[in-house]
Amino acid sequence: MGEAKRLADKATGPLAGIRVLDLTSVVNGAYGTQILADQGADVIKLEDPGSGRGDGGDIMRWAGHTPEGCPRDMGPIFLTINRNKRSILLDLKQESARRALRRLIRTCDVFATSIRYEGLKRLGLAYEDVAQVRPDIVYAHAAGYGSDGPYAGEPAYDDLIQSASGMADILPRTDGNPVPRILPTLIADKVSGLFFAQSVTAALLHRQRTGEGQFVEVPMYECVTSFLLVEHLYDRAYEPPTGQWGYQRVINPNRKPFRTKDGYIGLLPYTDRQWDQFFDAAGFGEAVKSDPRFADYATRAKHTRELYGLIEQAAATKTTQEWLDILKPLSIPVVKTNTFEDLDADPHLQAVDFFQTYEHAEVGRYRMIKPPVKFSKSPANIRRHAPRLGEHTEEVLAEVSDPAKAG
């Protein structure tokens, strides 16, 4: 794994000085609040004891296989998206816990939550309740569905949102198998988390300009559907439509890594010049270069299956390294296709220090992925391991303890 890195001493990111009360869990909201934490925010993760049937706290604590002797509440996904946070454990059924929470809210700039809104109302944590305690709060709700629609309040998980948003319709349109399929990645959760983090920072900018807090609703269904339809609304953008749903180049079944003599490459000539150069490098000659189907971008776009079929045919004639050596000097977009196992040795990821090893007193050595966005003046950093359940309860409550101001 290499030498273990030391945690940074203090926040240096652009959100240093911002405090976030984090009532999110699983992946969607928790991924969003980790982005805020990486960028310097003091994120305080509020967890509860649970129903008594499990171990309490964020359910992602218990997913995965921890090393022998490692605490069970430090599962791999939890480790990955909850660094730089502090955890407090409060049972909000207790009035003393609710008083402590109100004291904490007064010190926070952001109230971030993925709890269903009806549940928040029952807890006395609707926007109006929180704004009474901190009027300029940015209250960000990671909802399943927008509150103005008939699905409002229904449960939402990645599988459900992929199914509802049209995401499960991509593969059938690509390979002709009519069975809907969800993509094997938590794309709905992660996309929504990105929307969530961006929305919080936008609302903080508004507050800085105007002094106003506000309620921000980030609905998974709408976010993921809008993300998907960036390209796949396609010819249905017009009234009347000029064609079908789905960006044809992207749902082309021949769009894939191409097999070489010894592996696979990702390859995409894009400009007229790049296609001409690729045809020459592949030995196709003038017959293909002068084919009217491939004359310019517009005509190529109508014949992507044939084009990608030519790439597939050519790719098999050389090794991966031979193609890299030929095409990179021509600035034709090409990469080696990596498996998960290849990522450790990828020279670019090594050069940017992508995988970083840290030492945890109870977990031992483990890897984190460094914050990917580079700020030249206010760099994001890693200051804290993901917290144990309730690890910082006494510390945080001591910071806000002031009985005279208790709610």
C-alpha positions as CSV (number, residue, x, y, z in Angstrom):
1,M,0.0,0.0,0.0
2,G,2.9,2.4,0.5
3,E,3.6,4.8,3.3
4,A,0.6,5.9,5.3
5,K,-0.3,9.6,5.0
6,R,-1.0,11.9,7.9
7,L,-4.3,13.6,8.2
8,A,-4.3,17.3,7.6
9,D,-4.3,19.5,10.7
10,K,-7.1,21.9,9.6
11,A,-9.6,22.6,6.9
12,T,-8.1,24.5,3.9
13,G,-11.0,24.1,1.5
14,P,-13.3,26.9,0.2
15,L,-16.0,26.0,2.7
16,A,-13.8,26.2,5.8
17,G,-15.8,28.0,8.5
18,I,-19.2,26.6,7.3
19,R,-20.9,24.2,9.7
20,V,-23.3,21.6,8.4
21,L,-25.7,19.5,10.5
22,D,-26.0,16.3,8.5
23,L,-29.1,14.1,8.9
24,T,-28.4,12.1,5.8
25,S,-27.6,8.4,5.4
26,V,-26.9,5.6,2.9
27,V,-25.3,7.1,-0.2
28,N,-27.3,10.0,-1.8
29,G,-27.2,12.7,0.9
30,A,-24.1,11.3,2.6
31,Y,-22.0,11.5,-0.6
32,G,-23.2,15.1,-1.0
33,T,-22.2,16.1,2.5
34,Q,-18.8,14.4,2.1
35,I,-18.1,16.7,-0.8
36,L,-18.9,19.6,1.4
37,A,-16.7,18.2,4.1
38,D,-13.8,17.6,1.7
39,Q,-14.1,21.2,0.7
40,G,-13.7,22.4,4.3
41,A,-17.1,22.4,5.9
42,D,-17.4,21.1,9.5
43,V,-20.0,18.4,8.9
44,I,-21.6,17.0,12.0
45,K,-23.4,13.7,11.3
46,L,-26.4,13.1,13.5
47,E,-27.1,9.5,14.0
48,D,-29.7,7.7,16.1
49,P,-29.8,4.5,18.1
50,G,-32.1,2.8,15.6
51,S,-35.1,0.6,16.3
52,G,-33.4,-1.8,18.6
53,R,-33.4,-4.5,15.9
54,G,-30.0,-3.5,14.5
55,D,-26.9,-1.7,15.6
56,G,-28.1,1.9,14.9
57,G,-26.6,4.7,13.0
58,D,-26.2,5.0,9.2
59,I,-27.1,1.6,7.7
60,M,-24.0,1.9,5.4
61,R,-21.9,1.3,8.6
62,W,-22.8,-2.3,8.4
63,A,-22.4,-3.0,4.7
64,G,-19.4,-4.9,3.5
65,H,-16.7,-7.1,5.1
66,T,-14.5,-5.4,7.7
67,P,-11.1,-6.9,8.4
68,E,-10.7,-9.3,11.3
69,G,-10.7,-7.4,14.6
70,C,-12.0,-4.2,12.9
71,P,-15.1,-2.6,14.5
72,R,-18.2,-3.7,12.6
73,D,-19.5,-0.2,12.2
74,M,-16.7,0.8,9.8
75,G,-17.9,-0.8,6.6
76,P,-16.1,0.1,3.3
77,I,-18.8,2.2,1.7
78,F,-19.2,4.1,5.0
79,L,-15.5,4.7,5.2
80,T,-15.5,6.0,1.6
81,I,-18.2,8.6,1.9
82,N,-18.1,9.8,5.5
83,R,-14.6,11.0,6.0
84,N,-14.0,14.5,7.4
85,K,-17.3,14.2,9.4
86,R,-18.0,14.1,13.1
87,S,-20.6,11.7,14.5
88,I,-23.0,12.5,17.3
89,L,-25.5,10.0,18.6
90,L,-28.8,11.4,19.8
91,D,-32.2,9.8,20.5
92,L,-34.6,12.4,19.3
93,K,-37.4,10.7,21.2
94,Q,-35.9,12.2,24.3
95,E,-36.6,15.9,25.1
96,S,-33.1,16.4,26.4
97,A,-31.7,15.3,23.0
98,R,-34.1,17.7,21.2
99,R,-32.9,20.6,23.4
100,A,-29.3,19.7,22.6
101,L,-30.2,19.6,18.9
102,R,-31.7,23.1,19.0
103,R,-28.6,24.4,20.6
104,L,-26.6,22.8,17.8
105,I,-28.8,24.1,15.0
106,R,-28.1,27.7,16.2
107,T,-24.5,27.2,15.4
108,C,-25.0,25.7,11.9
109,D,-25.1,27.3,8.5
110,V,-26.7,24.3,6.7
111,F,-29.3,21.7,7.8
112,A,-28.9,18.7,5.4
113,T,-31.3,15.8,5.5
114,S,-32.5,12.9,3.6
115,I,-35.2,11.9,6.0
116,R,-38.7,11.8,4.5
117,Y,-40.4,15.1,5.1
118,E,-43.4,13.8,7.0
119,G,-40.9,12.2,9.4
120,L,-39.1,15.5,9.8
121,K,-42.4,17.1,10.6
122,R,-43.1,14.6,13.3
123,L,-39.7,15.2,14.8
124,G,-40.4,19.0,14.8
125,L,-37.6,19.4,12.2
126,A,-39.6,20.8,9.2
127,Y,-38.0,23.9,7.6
128,E,-40.3,26.2,9.5
129,D,-39.2,24.6,12.8
130,V,-35.5,24.8,12.0
131,A,-35.8,28.4,10.6
132,Q,-37.3,29.5,13.9
133,V,-34.1,28.5,15.6
134,R,-31.8,29.7,12.9
135,P,-33.6,32.1,10.5
136,D,-30.8,32.2,7.9
137,I,-30.3,28.5,7.7
138,V,-29.8,26.8,4.4
139,Y,-32.2,23.8,4.7
140,A,-31.4,21.2,2.1
141,H,-33.7,18.2,1.7
142,A,-32.6,15.2,-0.3
143,A,-36.1,14.0,-1.3
144,G,-37.1,11.0,-3.4
145,Y,-39.7,13.0,-5.5
146,G,-40.5,16.6,-5.7
147,S,-43.2,17.8,-3.2
148,D,-45.4,19.2,-5.9
149,G,-46.1,15.8,-7.6
150,P,-48.2,12.8,-6.8
151,Y,-45.2,10.7,-5.8
152,A,-44.2,13.1,-3.0
153,G,-43.2,11.3,0.2
154,E,-42.8,7.9,-1.4
155,P,-39.6,6.0,-0.5
156,A,-36.8,6.2,-3.1
157,Y,-33.7,4.2,-3.5
158,D,-31.2,3.9,-6.3
159,D,-33.0,0.8,-7.8
160,L,-36.3,2.5,-7.7
161,I,-35.1,5.8,-9.3
162,Q,-33.2,4.0,-12.0
163,S,-36.4,2.2,-12.8
164,A,-38.7,5.3,-12.7
165,S,-36.3,7.7,-14.5
166,G,-35.9,5.8,-17.8
167,M,-32.4,4.7,-16.8
168,A,-33.5,1.1,-17.0
169,D,-34.5,1.7,-20.6
170,I,-31.0,2.5,-21.9
171,L,-29.7,-1.1,-22.3
172,P,-32.8,-2.4,-24.1
173,R,-32.5,0.4,-26.6
174,T,-28.8,-0.5,-27.1
175,D,-28.8,-4.3,-27.4
176,G,-32.4,-5.1,-28.4
177,N,-33.2,-7.2,-25.4
178,P,-36.5,-5.7,-24.2
179,V,-36.0,-6.6,-20.6
180,P,-35.4,-3.4,-18.5
181,R,-32.2,-3.4,-16.6
182,I,-30.6,-1.1,-14.0
183,L,-27.0,-0.2,-14.3
184,P,-24.6,-1.9,-11.9
185,T,-23.6,1.2,-10.1
186,L,-25.4,3.5,-7.7
187,I,-25.7,6.2,-10.4
188,A,-29.0,7.6,-9.1
189,D,-27.7,8.0,-5.6
190,K,-24.4,9.5,-6.7
191,V,-25.8,11.9,-9.3
192,S,-28.3,13.1,-6.7
193,G,-25.5,13.6,-4.2
194,L,-23.7,15.8,-6.7
195,F,-26.8,17.9,-7.3
196,F,-27.2,18.1,-3.5
197,A,-23.7,19.5,-2.9
198,Q,-23.9,22.0,-5.7
199,S,-27.3,23.2,-4.5
200,V,-26.1,23.8,-1.0
201,T,-23.1,25.8,-2.2
202,A,-25.4,27.9,-4.5
203,A,-27.8,28.6,-1.6
204,L,-24.8,29.6,0.6
205,L,-23.7,32.0,-2.1
206,H,-27.3,33.5,-2.1
207,R,-27.2,33.8,1.7
208,Q,-23.8,35.6,1.5
209,R,-25.2,38.1,-1.0
210,T,-28.6,38.7,0.6
211,G,-28.5,37.4,4.2
212,E,-31.4,35.0,3.4
213,G,-31.6,31.4,4.2
214,Q,-34.0,29.2,2.3
215,F,-35.5,25.7,1.8
216,V,-33.8,23.7,-1.0
217,E,-35.5,20.6,-2.2
218,V,-33.2,18.2,-4.2
219,P,-35.5,15.4,-5.5
220,M,-33.8,12.3,-6.8
221,Y,-36.4,11.5,-9.5
222,E,-36.2,14.9,-11.2
223,C,-32.4,15.2,-10.8
224,V,-31.7,11.8,-12.3
225,T,-34.2,12.1,-15.1
226,S,-32.8,15.5,-16.1
227,F,-29.3,14.1,-16.0
228,L,-30.3,11.2,-18.2
229,L,-32.2,13.4,-20.7
230,V,-29.3,15.7,-21.3
231,E,-28.5,13.6,-24.4
232,H,-31.4,11.2,-24.5
233,L,-34.3,13.6,-25.0
234,Y,-32.6,14.0,-28.4
235,D,-35.1,14.5,-31.3
236,R,-38.0,14.6,-28.9
237,A,-36.8,18.1,-27.9
238,Y,-38.8,19.5,-30.8
239,E,-42.6,20.0,-31.2
240,P,-43.5,18.1,-33.2
241,P,-40.6,15.6,-32.6
242,T,-38.2,15.1,-35.5
243,G,-37.2,11.6,-34.4
244,Q,-37.0,9.2,-31.4
245,W,-35.8,9.3,-27.8
246,G,-32.1,8.4,-27.4
247,Y,-28.9,9.9,-28.7
248,Q,-28.2,7.4,-31.5
249,R,-24.4,7.5,-31.2
250,V,-24.6,6.6,-27.5
251,I,-27.1,3.8,-27.7
252,N,-25.2,2.2,-30.6
253,P,-24.5,-1.4,-29.7
254,N,-21.1,-1.1,-31.3
255,R,-20.1,1.7,-28.8
256,K,-17.9,-0.2,-26.5
257,P,-14.3,-0.9,-25.7
258,F,-12.7,-2.5,-28.7
259,R,-10.7,-5.7,-28.5
260,T,-7.1,-5.6,-29.6
261,K,-4.7,-8.5,-30.0
262,D,-3.9,-8.5,-26.3
263,G,-6.6,-6.4,-24.5
264,Y,-9.1,-3.6,-25.1
265,I,-9.0,0.1,-25.9
266,G,-11.4,3.0,-25.7
267,L,-11.1,4.8,-29.1
268,L,-13.1,7.7,-30.5
269,P,-11.9,9.7,-33.4
270,Y,-14.2,12.8,-33.4
271,T,-13.2,15.5,-35.9
272,D,-13.1,15.1,-39.7
273,R,-9.3,15.2,-39.5
274,Q,-9.1,12.6,-36.8
275,W,-11.3,10.2,-38.8
276,D,-9.2,10.6,-41.9
277,Q,-6.0,10.0,-39.9
278,F,-7.6,6.9,-38.2
279,F,-8.7,5.5,-41.6
280,D,-5.1,5.9,-42.8
281,A,-3.6,4.3,-39.7
282,A,-6.0,1.4,-40.0
283,G,-5.2,0.9,-43.6
284,F,-8.7,1.4,-44.9
285,G,-7.6,3.6,-47.8
286,E,-9.4,6.1,-50.0
287,A,-12.5,3.9,-50.5
288,V,-13.5,4.4,-46.9
289,K,-12.2,8.0,-46.6
290,S,-14.3,9.1,-49.6
291,D,-17.4,7.1,-48.5
292,P,-20.2,9.8,-48.4
293,R,-21.6,8.2,-45.3
294,F,-18.5,9.4,-43.4
295,A,-18.0,12.7,-45.1
296,D,-18.7,15.0,-42.1
297,Y,-20.1,15.0,-38.6
298,A,-23.7,15.1,-39.6
299,T,-23.5,12.1,-42.0
300,R,-21.2,10.2,-39.6
301,A,-23.8,10.6,-36.9
302,K,-26.3,8.8,-39.0
303,H,-24.0,5.8,-39.6
304,T,-22.3,5.3,-36.2
305,R,-23.0,1.6,-36.3
306,E,-21.0,1.2,-39.5
307,L,-18.2,3.5,-38.2
308,Y,-17.8,1.6,-34.9
309,G,-17.9,-1.6,-36.8
310,L,-14.9,-0.4,-38.7
311,I,-13.1,0.5,-35.5
312,E,-13.8,-3.0,-34.1
313,Q,-12.4,-4.6,-37.3
314,A,-9.3,-2.4,-37.2
315,A,-8.6,-2.7,-33.4
316,A,-8.2,-6.4,-33.6
317,T,-5.2,-6.1,-35.9
318,K,-2.7,-4.6,-33.4
319,T,-1.9,-4.8,-29.7
320,T,-3.1,-2.2,-27.3
321,Q,0.3,-0.6,-27.0
322,E,0.8,-0.5,-30.7
323,W,-2.5,1.5,-31.0
324,L,-1.5,3.9,-28.2
325,D,1.9,4.5,-30.0
326,I,0.2,5.2,-33.3
327,L,-2.8,7.2,-32.3
328,K,-1.5,9.3,-29.4
329,P,1.0,11.3,-31.5
330,L,-1.9,12.1,-33.8
331,S,-4.0,13.4,-30.9
332,I,-6.7,10.8,-31.7
333,P,-8.6,10.1,-28.4
334,V,-7.5,6.6,-27.2
335,V,-7.0,4.9,-23.9
336,K,-6.2,1.5,-22.6
337,T,-9.4,-0.1,-21.2
338,N,-8.8,-0.8,-17.5
339,T,-10.3,-3.4,-15.2
340,F,-10.8,-2.6,-11.6
341,E,-7.6,-4.5,-10.9
342,D,-5.7,-2.3,-13.4
343,L,-6.5,0.9,-11.6
344,D,-3.8,0.4,-8.9
345,A,-1.0,0.4,-11.5
346,D,-2.5,3.1,-13.8
347,P,0.4,5.6,-14.3
348,H,-1.9,8.7,-14.3
349,L,-3.7,7.7,-11.1
350,Q,-0.3,7.0,-9.5
351,A,1.1,10.4,-10.6
352,V,-1.9,12.3,-9.2
353,D,-1.8,10.3,-5.9
354,F,-5.3,9.1,-6.5
355,F,-5.3,6.2,-4.0
356,Q,-4.0,7.3,-0.6
357,T,-3.2,5.1,2.4
358,Y,-4.1,6.1,5.9
359,E,-3.7,4.5,9.3
360,H,-6.7,4.2,11.6
361,A,-6.2,3.2,15.2
362,E,-8.9,0.6,15.1
363,V,-9.4,-0.2,11.4
364,G,-5.7,-0.3,10.6
365,R,-4.4,0.6,7.2
366,Y,-7.0,1.4,4.6
367,R,-7.3,3.4,1.3
368,M,-9.1,6.6,0.5
369,I,-9.7,8.3,-2.8
370,K,-8.3,11.8,-2.7
371,P,-10.7,14.7,-3.3
372,P,-10.7,14.9,-7.1
373,V,-11.3,18.6,-7.7
374,K,-8.2,20.8,-7.5
375,F,-8.5,24.3,-5.9
376,S,-5.4,26.4,-6.5
377,K,-6.0,28.8,-3.5
378,S,-8.2,26.7,-1.2
379,P,-7.4,23.0,-1.6
380,A,-9.7,20.3,-0.3
381,N,-8.1,17.9,2.1
382,I,-8.6,14.9,4.3
383,R,-8.6,15.8,8.0
384,R,-10.6,13.1,9.7
385,H,-11.2,9.4,9.3
386,A,-14.9,8.4,9.0
387,P,-16.2,8.5,12.5
388,R,-17.2,5.7,14.8
389,L,-20.9,5.8,15.8
390,G,-21.4,8.7,18.2
391,E,-17.6,9.3,18.5
392,H,-17.9,13.0,18.8
393,T,-21.1,13.4,20.8
394,E,-19.5,14.8,23.9
395,E,-17.1,17.0,22.0
396,V,-19.8,18.6,19.8
397,L,-22.3,19.1,22.6
398,A,-19.6,20.7,24.7
399,E,-19.0,23.2,21.9
400,V,-22.6,24.3,21.9
401,S,-23.4,23.9,25.6
402,D,-25.1,27.0,26.9
403,P,-28.0,26.2,29.2
404,A,-29.2,29.9,29.2
405,K,-29.9,29.6,25.5
406,A,-31.5,26.2,25.5
407,G,-34.7,26.0,23.5
